[in-house]
Amino acid sequence: MPATGAWVAAWIAAVVYATLYPWAGWREPGRWMFAFLSEPWPRWWTGFDVAVNVAAYLPLGLLLSAWLARRLSLAMAAAAILATVGAAALSLALECAQALLPARVPSRLDLLANAAGGAVGALIAASIGRRRIEQWPHWLAESLPLAPNPTPGLLLLCAWLVAQLYPQPLVFATGDLVSAWASIPGNPVHPWLSGWMLPHELEPFAEAAGVSMTVLAVGMLTHDLLREGARGATRAVAVPIVAAVAIKTAASAAYLGQANAFGWLSAGAQGGLLAGIVALLLLGWVGRRPRLWLAIAALFTATALFNLAPPNAYYLSMRTSWGGGAWTNFHGLLRALSIAWPFAAMAWCAWRLRRTARRRL
């Protein structure tokens, strides 16, 4: 799949998941599913809600326009019109599907905002031109020392960075299946698993080990995206780590106040960051296949530790400040990314290992 098509598919999947979150309590509609189109305007709405709905569909209109122009050999203006119609149709289908969920309410205002976002993105695409939009991966590859076809790996790294906005039991704690299971009413942790849970006094050490393993794994994944022997590899590997630190700090400041911007940086997190960076410097010379095996081992170890360790105080304070409202859909998307990311990353590494093995034959 071309790079533009991959980004379109990923964006549509994110929009669908966020719109239909929490994906529970499906029921038969109590009324006609299109009834919301003729209902009065909602009494309560905010500019923030409208802006989020517009922003969610703007990239879709832009990317879909470029993809349709290439796929169907259309003029950019015709592709922009089709992309606008497609974005509006997707929004209409999802708004109707919300009638099947008790926690969701279909809204004509949301539909219009989504359609407007798709139209704005399509207009931007028409003004920029298909070739310039499609050239951005090539420009990125020329500006950075990236290997050919880096799109899937870049998507994984972007997903990890976005997942850092979600309150996690420990720093960088993705793949936390135990907390996700225990958060569902009526699903207590199994007594057998409780026996394996680490005591609270070991939480800093577990966090340090998990953070160091995650930093190592992300560094190895970044290495895999780079051309062999490329200059600036060390700086490129540091980019996602630095970005994750910045995202964690910004999220802490947003939810707990500027005075607590570095509240996430516990002693365990500091030790883990330092140990992970040292490990990256020591292991940066290994070949592609050893790097992929290292990434799988580090991700498996970190995920196991994050599932067995108790949450830290920062997580508990973040949970009390993490609300719903306008962030409900975004919350669901972040939670899904946070849970699924290490397993997707391990699957990607396994696929890369299989591919490199075939090249040797």
C-alpha positions in Angstrom: 0.0 0.0 0.0 1.4 3.4 -0.9 2.4 5.6 2.0 -0.6 8.0 1.5 -3.0 5.0 1.5 -1.5 3.7 4.8 -1.9 7.0 6.5 -5.5 7.3 5.2 -6.3 3.8 6.5 -4.7 4.6 9.9 -6.6 7.8 10.2 -10.0 6.3 9.3 -9.4 3.5 11.9 -8.6 6.1 14.6 -11.7 8.1 13.7 -14.0 5.1 13.8 -12.6 3.8 17.1 -12.9 7.2 18.8 -16.4 7.9 17.5 -17.9 4.6 18.6 -16.0 4.4 21.9 -16.7 2.7 24.4 -18.0 0.0 21.9 -20.2 -1.5 24.6 -23.9 -1.9 25.2 -25.0 -2.3 21.5 -28.8 -2.3 21.2 -31.6 -2.0 18.7 -32.3 1.7 17.9 -35.4 3.0 19.6 -36.1 5.3 16.7 -35.2 5.9 13.1 -31.4 6.1 12.8 -31.6 9.2 10.7 -34.0 11.0 13.0 -31.2 13.2 14.4 -31.0 15.0 11.0 -34.4 16.7 11.5 -34.0 17.3 15.3 -33.5 20.8 16.7 -30.0 22.1 17.3 -28.4 20.8 20.5 -29.0 23.1 23.4 -25.5 22.5 24.9 -22.4 22.6 22.8 -19.0 24.3 23.0 -16.6 25.7 20.5 -14.1 23.2 21.6 -16.3 20.3 20.6 -16.8 21.9 17.2 -13.1 22.5 16.7 -12.2 18.9 17.7 -14.8 17.6 15.2 -13.4 19.8 12.4 -9.8 18.9 13.3 -10.5 15.2 13.3 -11.6 15.2 9.7 -9.3 17.8 8.2 -6.3 15.4 7.7 -8.7 12.8 6.3 -9.9 15.3 3.6 -6.4 16.2 2.8 -4.9 12.7 2.6 -8.0 11.1 1.0 -7.9 13.8 -1.8 -4.3 12.9 -2.7 -4.9 9.2 -2.5 -8.1 9.3 -4.7 -6.3 11.6 -7.3 -3.6 9.0 -7.6 -5.7 5.8 -7.3 -8.4 6.9 -9.8 -6.2 9.2 -12.0 -8.5 12.2 -11.3 -7.9 15.9 -11.4 -7.2 17.3 -8.0 -10.4 19.3 -8.0 -12.5 16.2 -8.7 -10.6 14.2 -6.0 -11.2 17.0 -3.5 -14.9 16.8 -4.2 -15.0 13.0 -3.8 -12.9 13.3 -0.6 -15.4 15.8 0.9 -18.3 13.5 0.0 -16.4 10.5 1.4 -15.6 12.3 4.7 -19.3 13.4 5.1 -20.5 9.9 4.3 -18.1 8.4 6.9 -19.4 10.9 9.5 -23.0 10.2 8.6 -22.5 6.4 8.9 -20.8 6.8 12.3 -23.4 9.2 13.6 -26.1 6.7 12.7 -24.1 3.9 14.3 -24.0 6.0 17.5 -27.8 5.4 17.8 -26.9 1.8 18.6 -24.8 2.8 21.6 -26.4 4.0 24.9 -23.4 6.1 25.8 -23.3 8.0 22.4 -25.7 10.6 21.0 -25.8 11.3 17.3 -25.7 15.0 16.4 -26.3 17.0 13.3 -23.8 19.6 14.5 -21.1 16.9 14.7 -21.9 15.8 11.2 -21.7 19.3 9.8 -18.4 19.9 11.7 -16.9 16.7 10.4 -18.0 17.5 6.8 -16.6 21.0 7.2 -13.3 19.5 8.4 -13.1 17.1 5.4 -13.9 20.0 3.0 -11.2 22.2 4.5 -8.7 19.4 4.2 -9.7 18.7 0.6 -9.4 22.4 -0.3 -5.9 22.5 1.3 -5.0 19.4 -0.8 -6.3 21.0 -4.0 -4.3 24.1 -3.3 -1.1 22.2 -2.5 -1.4 19.6 -5.2 -1.2 15.8 -5.2 2.5 15.6 -6.1 3.6 17.8 -3.2 1.5 15.9 -0.7 2.9 12.5 -1.9 6.4 13.9 -1.9 6.5 14.4 1.9 7.6 10.9 2.7 10.4 11.3 0.1 11.3 14.7 1.5 11.3 13.1 5.0 13.6 10.3 3.8 16.0 12.8 2.2 15.9 15.1 5.3 16.4 12.2 7.7 18.5 9.1 7.3 15.5 6.8 6.8 15.5 3.4 5.1 13.1 2.8 2.2 9.4 2.4 3.0 9.5 3.6 6.6 5.8 4.3 6.9 4.6 1.4 9.1 7.5 1.9 11.5 6.8 5.6 11.6 3.2 4.9 12.4 4.2 2.7 15.3 6.5 5.4 16.7 3.8 8.1 16.3 1.3 5.8 18.0 3.7 5.3 21.0 4.2 9.0 21.3 0.4 9.7 21.3 -0.2 7.0 23.8 2.0 8.9 26.3 -0.9 11.3 26.8 -2.9 8.6 28.5 -2.4 8.2 32.3 -0.4 5.1 32.7 0.2 3.1 35.9 4.0 3.6 35.5 5.9 5.8 33.1 5.8 4.5 29.5 3.6 1.6 30.8 2.0 0.4 27.6 0.3 -3.0 27.3 -1.2 -2.9 30.8 -3.8 -5.7 30.4 -4.2 -6.3 34.1 -5.4 -2.8 34.9 -7.6 -2.7 31.8 -9.2 -6.0 32.9 -9.6 -5.0 36.5 -11.3 -1.7 35.4 -14.2 -3.6 34.0 -16.9 -4.0 36.7 -17.2 -7.7 37.8 -13.7 -8.6 36.5 -11.5 -8.9 39.5 -7.8 -9.9 39.1 -7.6 -13.7 39.3 -6.1 -15.0 42.6 -3.4 -16.9 40.7 -2.3 -13.7 39.0 -2.5 -11.8 42.3 0.2 -14.1 43.7 2.6 -12.9 41.0 2.0 -9.2 41.6 5.0 -7.3 42.9 4.9 -5.7 46.3 4.6 -1.9 46.5 8.2 -1.5 47.8 9.5 -2.9 44.5 7.5 -0.5 42.4 10.4 2.0 41.9 12.7 -0.8 40.7 10.1 -2.3 38.4 9.4 1.1 37.0 13.1 1.7 36.4 13.5 -1.6 34.7 10.4 -1.2 32.6 11.3 2.3 31.5 14.8 1.3 30.6 13.5 -1.7 28.5 11.0 0.6 26.8 13.7 3.2 25.9 15.9 0.4 24.6 13.0 -1.1 22.5 12.0 2.3 21.0 15.6 3.0 20.2 16.0 -0.3 18.4 12.8 0.3 16.5 14.1 3.7 15.5 17.4 2.2 14.4 15.5 -0.2 12.2 14.0 2.8 10.3 17.4 4.2 9.5 19.6 3.5 6.6 22.6 1.4 7.4 25.7 3.5 8.1 23.7 6.8 7.9 25.1 9.9 9.5 23.2 11.4 12.4 21.8 8.0 13.5 22.4 8.8 17.2 20.5 12.0 17.0 17.7 10.4 15.2 17.3 7.6 17.8 17.1 10.3 20.5 14.2 12.1 18.8 11.3 9.8 20.0 12.7 9.6 23.5 13.0 13.4 23.8 9.5 13.8 22.3 8.0 11.4 24.8 9.6 13.3 27.7 8.1 16.5 26.3 4.7 15.0 25.9 4.7 13.6 29.4 5.7 17.0 30.8 3.1 18.8 28.8 0.3 16.4 29.9 1.3 16.7 33.5 1.2 20.5 33.3 -2.2 20.4 31.6 -3.9 18.1 34.0 -2.0 18.8 37.3 -0.8 22.3 36.8 2.5 23.8 35.8 4.0 23.2 39.3 3.6 19.4 38.7 4.9 19.4 35.1 7.6 17.0 36.1 5.6 15.0 38.6 5.9 11.9 36.3 9.7 12.0 36.6 10.0 9.8 39.7 13.3 8.3 40.9 12.4 5.1 39.0 11.7 7.0 35.8 15.0 8.9 36.1 17.0 5.7 36.7 15.2 3.9 33.8 15.8 6.8 31.4 19.5 6.9 32.2 19.9 3.1 32.0 18.0 2.9 28.7 20.1 5.6 27.2 23.3 3.9 28.3 22.0 0.6 26.8 21.3 2.3 23.5 24.8 3.8 23.4 26.4 0.4 24.1 24.2 -1.6 21.7 23.9 0.9 18.9 26.5 -1.0 16.9 24.6 -4.3 16.6 23.1 -5.4 13.2 19.5 -5.2 12.1 18.4 -8.7 13.1 20.0 -8.5 16.6 18.3 -5.1 17.0 14.9 -6.6 16.2 15.4 -9.5 18.6 16.5 -7.0 21.3 13.4 -4.9 20.7 11.1 -8.0 21.1 12.9 -9.1 24.3 12.8 -5.6 25.7 9.2 -5.1 24.9 8.2 -8.4 26.4 10.1 -7.8 29.6 8.7 -4.2 29.9 5.1 -5.4 29.3 5.4 -8.1 31.9 6.8 -5.7 34.5 4.2 -3.1 33.8 1.4 -5.7 34.3 2.8 -7.1 37.5 3.9 -3.9 39.2 1.6 -1.7 41.3 0.7 1.8 40.1 2.7 4.8 41.3 1.3 8.0 43.0 1.6 10.0 39.8 -0.8 7.7 38.0 -3.3 7.9 40.8 -3.3 11.7 40.8 -3.6 11.8 37.0 -6.6 9.5 37.1 -8.5 11.9 39.4 -7.8 14.8 37.0 -8.5 12.8 33.8 -12.1 13.6 32.9 -14.5 12.7 30.2 -16.7 15.4 28.5 -15.1 16.6 25.3 -12.2 14.2 25.8 -14.3 11.0 26.0 -13.6 9.9 22.5 -9.9 10.8 22.7 -9.7 9.0 26.0 -10.9 5.8 24.4 -8.5 6.1 21.5 -5.5 6.8 23.8 -6.5 3.8 26.0 -6.6 1.5 23.0 -3.2 2.7 21.7 -1.7 2.4 25.2 -2.9 -1.2 25.6 -2.2 -2.5 22.0 1.0 -0.8 21.2 3.7 -3.2 22.6 1.9 -6.2 21.0 1.7 -4.4 17.6 5.4 -3.4 17.9 6.4 -7.0 18.7 4.4 -8.3 15.7 6.1 -5.7 13.5 9.5 -6.8 14.7 8.7 -10.4 14.0 7.5 -9.5 10.5 10.7 -7.6 9.9 12.8 -10.6 11.1 10.9 -12.9 8.7 11.4 -10.5 5.8 15.1 -10.1 6.4 15.5 -13.9 6.7 13.8 -14.3 3.3 16.2 -11.8 1.8 19.2 -13.9 2.9 17.8 -17.0 1.1 
